[in-house]
């Protein structure tokens, strides 16, 4: 593996702003289709956004991959989840067997599902279809010190960069993000609280469905994690926050965002955890925000705050809070539908339809 810090630096150095000329060309082409201008609403904007990201005035519907990264979190010991930690490994086995929601949605979308073990406590080496990218048997408990070392944080970013480069080499031109990890909404809340910055109570939600007492424990755990690391690392900068209070899967997904932006591949975000990963990436490279599409707004309160900070408008809001890439996978057909309209819909001239210019 190349030096992780060097790979991250080189990748960030390759990221450029979106091509506004291509985005404008796509919108002009949409305006010539047989419909009142703007009548397809967000679908027109999505097609233009993808054109700008890809640097192509007329991008075609794209082969897609959904990268679901799983890891365990030491902060689970603070009783912040409604589920025990062994559920992480159990759900990854379910992903590999094709039985989870994201599996069904990926099959419907025609998207390749890539399941990655970035650091689950249990040994899953016997599970076919799970990529081994383990960085350790889960993170440390962030309420007692850093969740991981700075070196591990950079390794996580580099793993994500290499993952997206691999799926791109196999033809993917649209990437969705997903995750799995008991207590990862707590780690994501701590990362977001550190980077926005924001009060822990404002970014903590019920996650897997904790009751009022569980939510109070979660807010308290995030506050203690931030306090425990305040003097050890710079938690207001992205890699510092990731190392101090983040998770292996959050770091890997941040690397996927950076790598995709460098390759001019649109990235479809899922819920709160992937948004926290996107926030880390955006603080490392503000230009990478131009490559992001927000699939939905979850019911986690911190998600809306991150989307606002990134300037992203979700494609839909269905009251979802499952994670695992479900929202991102559901959005991929919408993105590809917008590109199909741009490619296949007749123009006024082609169809011999009068254009009123409206």
N, C-alpha and C positions, 0 to 999 in steps of 0.2 A: 504494500500500500504506500502511495506517495505520502510525504510529510503532510499531516492533516492541516496544520496552520497554513502551509504554503498553498495547498489545494483550495482552501477556503478563500484565501487572499486572491489567488489567480481567478477563481470563479467570480468573486465580487467585481474584480477588475474588468470582466468581460460583459457585465450587465449594462445594457444601454436603455435609454428611454424608448417608449413605444414609437412607432413610425406614424406620426400624425397624418402624413400625406396619404399613406395607404388606408388609414381609418377613414379619412375624408372621401377617398375614391370609392370605398365600399358603400358609404352612405349615399353618395351621388348615384351609384348603380342601383341601390335600393329605391331611390326616388324615381327611377325610370321604370320600375316594375308596375304591373297592372293593378294598382290600388291607389287610394288617396295617400298622399305623402304622410308618413308617420303613423299610418293606421295599424301597423303591426307592433307598435309600441316598443317595449323593451327588446323584442326579438331583433329589431333593426339595430338598436344600440349594441346588442351582444355581438352581432355579426361584424359591426364596425370595430368593436374592441378587439375581437380576435384578429381581424385584418391588421390592426396596428401592432398587436403583439407579434404575430407571425411575420410581419413585414411584407405582406402580400396583399394586393388590392382585391383579390378574389379568392380567398382561401376556401378549400373544399371541406366537406365533412371529414372529420379526422378519426383515424384509429385511436382508441383511448385505452388507458390503463388506470386502475385505481390501486394506489399503494397504501396498504393498511399496515401500520407499524405498531407493534405491541411491546409493552415493557411493564415491569412492576415498580412500585414506589414504596420506599421506606416509610414515608409519612402515613401509609395505611395503618401503621401501628397505633396511630392516634385515634382510631375508631371514627374515621371521617366518611366511611362508605356504608351503604346498606348491604353490601355484599362482601364476603371474605376474599382474601387475596388469591386463593386458588382458582377463582373464577376467571382470572386472566388467562391462565393456561387452558382451562376448560373451553373458553370461548374461542381461543385460537385453534384448538382442535376442531371446533364446530365450523370455523371459517374454512379450514382445510378440507372438511368433509362436505362443504357446500350447503350447510344447513342454516346459516345466519341470514338476517335480512339483507345485508350488503351482498351476499352471494346471489340471492334471487334478483336483486336490482341490477347487479352487474351482468347477469345472464340476459336479462331483458334489454339492457342497454347495449349489449354486444361489446362490453368492456372486459379487458383482461384484468383479473384480480390477482394482485401480488401481495402475499402475506409475509410479513417480516418479523422475526423475533429479534428485537434490539436489546433485550435484557429481561427475560422472564425468569422468575425464581426457579420454576420447575424445568427439568430437562425435556426439551421437545425434539431432540435429535432423531427420534424414531418416527416423527410425523412427516409423511411425504407432503410436499407442496408448501412447506414453510421454509423460507430462506433464513439461514443462520447468520445473523449480523450482531451477535451478542456482544455487548459492551461490559457485561457483568451480570450477576444474579439480582437485578433490581438496584435501584439507587439506595443511598443511605437515607436515614430519617432527617429531613431538613430542619426539623425543630431543634436538632442537637448540633448542627453544623452543616457544611456544604453537602448537597445531595450527591455531587460528583466533583472530581477535580477539573480544573480548567483544561487539562490535556484530554480528558474524556469528553468534555463538551465539544472540543474541536474535532475529536474523532467521530462523535455523533453527527456533526455537520458534514464531515467528509463522507461518511457512510451514505447519507442522504443524497449528496451530490453524485456519488458513484451509482446509486440505485437509479436515479432518473436518467443518467447517461446511458445506463444499460437498457432501460425500457425504450428510450429514444432510438438507440441503435437497432432495436427490434421493430421499429416502425411507429411507436406511439407519438402522436402529435397533440394530444390532449391528456392531461393528467389530473385525476381526482385524488384527494387526500382522505385518509381514514386512520383511526387509531383504536387501540384497546389497552386498558390498563386500570385495574382497580385503584382508586384514589387519584386518578390523573386529572379530574376536575379541580382537585385541591392544589396539585402542583401547578396546573395552568393558571389558577386564580392567583397563586403567589407570584408567578412570572409576570402576569398582567398588572398586579398591584405594584410590583417593583418598577415596571417600565413605563406605565402611563404617566406618573404614578397615581395610585388610587387607594382609598381605604379598603381594607379586606372585606368589610361588610358589604361594600358596593359591588364587589366582583364575585362573591361566593353565592352559589345557588344550591339547589337540592341534589344535583348530580343524578345518582342512580335512584334517588327518591328518599333521602334521609328525612326524618321528622324534625320538629323544631329543635329538639335537644341535639340531634346530629348536626344540624346547620350551625348551631352555636359552637359545637366542638370544631367544626370546619373553619369558621371565622377565627376562632381562637388559635387553631393550629397554624393558619396562614400568618397571623400576626406574630406568633412565636418564631416561626421559620424566618420571617423577615428580620426580626430582632436578633435571632441567634447568628445571623450571617452579616449583619450590618457592619461589623468591624473586621470581618475576614476577607471579604471580596467587595468589589464595586458592583452592587446589585442594581444600580441605575443604568448600567451599560449591558448590551445584549448577552454577550457570552458570560459575563459575570452573573447576571440573573439566571441564565440557564444552568450554570454550574451550581449556584447556591441553592436554588429552590425548584429547579425544573426536573424533567424526566428524560430518559434516554429516547423515548419515542418522540417527544417534543423537539429534541435536538435533531434527530434524523429527519423529521418532517420539515424543520427549518432549512436543512440542507437540500431537501427535495425542492423547496420553493426557490432557493438560490440557483440550484443547478438548472431548473426548468427555465428560469428567467434568462440565464446566460445562453440557453439553447433556443430562446424565443418560442417556448412552448407555454400555452395558457395553463394555469393551475386553478382547478376548481376546489375552493375550500369547503370543508364540511362545517362542523359546529365549533363550540368554544375552544376545545383543545387544539384543533388545527388552526384556529384564529390566533391563539397564543403563539403557536409556532410561526405563523405568518408575521406576527408582530416582531418576534426576534429577528426574522429575516429582513424585515423592513427597516429595523434599526441598524442592521449591518449594511444594507443597500437600499436606500429610499426608492431608487429607480425600479426595484423588483415589484413594487406595488402595482405598477402598470400591467404586470402579467397575471394578476390575481382576479378571479371571478368568485364572488360570494354566492354559494348555492342557496343558503337559507339563513334565517335568524332563529336560533334556538331559544328555548325558554330560560336558559342560563342568563342571569342579568349581566354578567361580564361580557357576554358575546356582543351585545348591542354596543357596549362601550368601545370594544376593540374595532368593530366594523366602522363606527363613527371616527375613531382615531385614524383608521386607514383610508377613510373616504370611500368605503365600499357599500353599495346598495344590494341587498340580497335579491336573488331572482324570485324566491317565493318565501312564504311564511306559513308553515303548516303545523306550528306548535310542536315540532319535533325536538327530542332531546336524547335520542339513542346514541348518536356518535357512530363509530365504526365505519364511517364513510357513507352512511345511508343517504344523507342529503346531497353530498357531492355526486354520488352515483345516479341519483334521481335527476340531477340537473344536467348530466352529460347529454342525454337525448335532446334536451331543450337547446343546448348550445349547438349541437349538430343540426338540429332542425333549422336554426337561424341561418346556418351556412348553406343548407340545402335550398332554402328560399332564395338566398343570394345567387346561388349557382343555377337553379333550374327554373325559377319563375320567369314567365315571359315579360318582355318589356312592352310598353305601349306601341312602339314601332313594330316589333316583331308580330304582335297579335292584331295589329291594325285597329287599335282601340284609341279613341280620342283622349288626349291628355289635357285635362282642364287646368293643370298646373297647381291643383289644390292638394 
